[in-house]
Amino acid sequence: MNEFELIDAILEVLGPSARGGEIGPGDDCAAISLPPHELLISSIDTLIGGVHFPEAAPGEPVGYRSMMVSLSDLAAMGAAPVQMLVAMALEEKDQAWALAVAGGMRDAVQETGGAILGGNLARGPRSITVSVHGSCPADRVLRRSGAAAGEGIYVTGPLGSAAAAVAAQCLSDLDDPRTRRYFRPRARIEAGLALRGVASSCIDVSDGLLQDLAHLGEASGLGAALESGGIPVGEGADLEHALHGGDDYELLFTAASVPAALDAVRIGTVTSAPGILLDGEPVAIKGYQHFL
Amino acid sequence: MNEFELIDAILEVLGPSARGGEIGPGDDCAAISLPPHELLISSIDTLIGGVHFPEAAPGEPVGYRSMMVSLSDLAAMGAAPVQMLVAMALEEKDQAWALAVAGGMRDAVQETGGAILGGNLARGPRSITVSVHGSCPADRVLRRSGAAAGEGIYVTGPLGSAAAAVAAQCLSDLDDPRTRRYFRPRARIEAGLALRGVASSCIDVSDGLLQDLAHLGEASGLGAALESGGIPVGEGADLEHALHGGDDYELLFTAASVPAALDAVRIGTVTSAPGILLDGEPVAIKGYQHFL
């Protein structure tokens, strides 16, 4: 296949998940209209073969995860997905792999909404960059800042399984529940929408609970007191994985109160003193660092 | 520098070119408002070290070119730049190079407008992905389709110098005028804005004049008759470079007439018969192919 044939094959795999824009794939740019009076909310993320996923990993879970990882940033802002752009680098031998990646992305987008309306193919070492774009009314965007002392700290689901998969080096066993959690994170789009007007601050847990909680605390100039017994630990993981491991993509937020309908777990309380206490003791923050 | 320190250093280099959004770098996503009643126009492009730029190329021209190449897609749609997102992969030793890339991007954005409001750093082989976002009233977007037989075919400037630089393997000589043309293309944003309501179809010349003209023709179901004497050949290039070489990023458009104020050169006429004639003879289309 030449480049244009591969693009056509990818569009066939994407099917309805590549449609819905004012102008879709095939022109110099995609074009969409936004809901009136809403902000455009945007983020970009790259996953690189041998760094963010095993070189030998099949395309489908890599594509699914790439898309969900980027969509998770929209969830953290309370945005509804509208448009995604995908830039993929691959070698000529990777064409079947690229179609499998597209299939994984299609599955992710079918779960969250929005459409893949543009992209780019380049020859090079395997990497996938996804640029995501959603919308949200300006006065309802969830920020990292905005927490108040005394508010509760919550997460939307169990943590640590993805990190446990990395630690156990079982990423090639796609039947392991920890590996499934690694490759099939759900961007918490619905939770993010439900948190509009509820959460005072919000972030997604991508680098580790404590590290991402530190980002929230710094943005609000506050601290946190966590109770280890309240932290939901994922299948196959332990508390260390849940505290320091990234890649879970649950939402971490603060709120004065949470509606019962929202399935979130309280793990601690916002404090006026900066820093993070775990069961009353200061705790060292470890987490994912891309460069050291 | 760790990741967060490198991000801070990049933001310092970017300066005002990273400001102006409702929410800028530092949260999970960037947020902007669009002019009311305008479409969001988006594209994404990747440049890879050793493929799209020499591994040893300094960061400043690579950054400038990366940004302009993506912005050129906005120009081709008649869009005004609003927001850019940059995903960069680099090795730890490349930190100074990354800051130079940021400087080149800042210079590009200062020339075209818009702001760099988000990004991502990842460890890996050098690559740069730029996602660009502009706006345009829905009824004034320039498409690849829309040409009519008898209309003129125009380009906004000379072609072939960038291809001549590649052919002459002089990309390491930044003083060569062909190399300057390669590394310092101007996205024709102003021309694109001036072509709203003037051009019936438009594309940017990124893969080669004939190949991109073929895209225009296919989109409109029409052909083209070119006169070789009318094609503006860039400094240090010959007609072959101008016909088949990519990387010039001038706009190629069709129009019934062009205002005198618009600095464009007529190179031929839209024909009802498909295919491209050069001085009355069919011509073979060669151009850049990312995969073969």
Interface residues (C-beta under 8 A of the other chain):
Chain A: M1 N2 E3 L6 E22 I23 G26 D27 D28 C29 A30 A31 I32 S33 L34 P36 L39 L40 I41 S42 S43 I44 D45 T46 L47 I48 G50 V51 H52 D73 L74 A76 M77 A79 Q83 L85 V86 A87 A89 E92 Q95 L117 G118 G119 N120 L121 A122 R123 G124 P125 S127 T129 S131 H133 G134 C136 A138 V141 R143 R144 I203 D204 A219 Q289 H290 F291 L292
Chain B: M1 N2 E3 L6 E22 I23 G26 D27 D28 C29 A30 A31 I32 S33 L34 P36 L39 L40 I41 S42 S43 I44 D45 T46 L47 I48 G50 V51 H52 D73 L74 A76 M77 A79 Q83 L85 V86 A87 A89 E92 Q95 L117 G118 G119 N120 L121 A122 R123 G124 P125 S127 T129 S131 H133 G134 C136 A138 V141 R143 R144 I203 D204 A219 Q289 H290 F291 L292
